[in-house]
Each structure stands twice: as structure tokens, then as C-alpha cells.
């Protein structure tokens, strides 16, 4: 059940390439769940780690 929630939330994540060259992502319906990383894949991994935490 928890895995399903995490997967569903990750599909609702938004990603943005910032002017400084890093990626920012967030899940709007999960306040405080965001990530910023040098690559899109790292950003996605960090976002999932934050959500799981």
C-alpha cells in the first residue's frame, strides 16, 4: 500500500531546470517535499528519498 502511494505521488511530481543549471522538483500535494540536484536522475532520487522519509 505504501509503495503504491509513493509511486502515485512520484508520477505527480513536477521538474524544472533552473537557470543555474540544476534541477528542482516538488510534489505539490505534499508540502515540504522537494529536491534540488545537479542532474534530473539525482533530483528524482532525492525527491523519492524525501517522500519516503
Phi, psi and omega per residue, in radians:
X1 nan -0.772 3.134
X2 -1.145 -0.686 3.118
X3 -1.068 -0.711 3.119
X4 -1.094 -0.754 3.118
X5 -1.067 -0.804 -3.130
X6 -1.091 -0.790 3.127
X7 -1.094 -0.729 3.129
X8 -1.133 -0.785 3.132
X9 -1.103 -0.716 -3.140
X10 -1.112 -0.558 3.096
X11 -1.216 -0.335 3.129
X12 -1.668 0.038 -3.130
X13 -1.207 2.584 3.042
X14 -1.989 2.567 -3.094
X15 -2.226 2.520 -3.120
X16 -2.492 2.338 3.040
X17 -1.533 2.058 -3.105
X18 -1.447 2.796 -3.129
X19 -1.053 -0.478 -3.140
X20 -1.378 -0.052 3.071
X21 1.648 0.110 3.087
X22 -1.817 2.899 3.126
X23 -1.839 2.422 3.102
X24 -2.100 2.401 3.098
X25 -2.448 2.701 3.093
X26 -2.695 2.853 3.032
X27 -2.093 1.891 -2.946
X28 -1.058 -0.585 -3.113
X29 -1.511 0.125 3.072
X30 -2.181 1.471 -3.100
X31 -0.953 2.344 3.116
X32 1.532 -0.068 3.130
X33 -1.704 1.787 3.131
X34 -2.629 2.888 3.123
X35 -2.613 2.740 3.079
X36 -2.514 2.204 -3.094
X37 -2.644 2.923 -3.085
X38 -1.228 -0.535 -3.132
X39 -2.177 2.770 3.126
X40 -1.083 -0.741 -3.138
X41 -1.117 -0.740 3.104
X42 -1.129 -0.659 3.126
X43 -1.126 -0.759 3.115
X44 -1.102 -0.771 3.121
X45 -1.088 -0.771 3.123
X46 -1.112 -0.695 3.132
X47 -1.109 -0.763 3.124
X48 -1.128 -0.720 3.091
X49 -1.053 -0.736 3.125
X50 -1.117 -0.776 3.128
X51 -1.087 -0.752 -3.138
X52 -1.161 -0.507 -3.130
X53 -1.259 nan nan
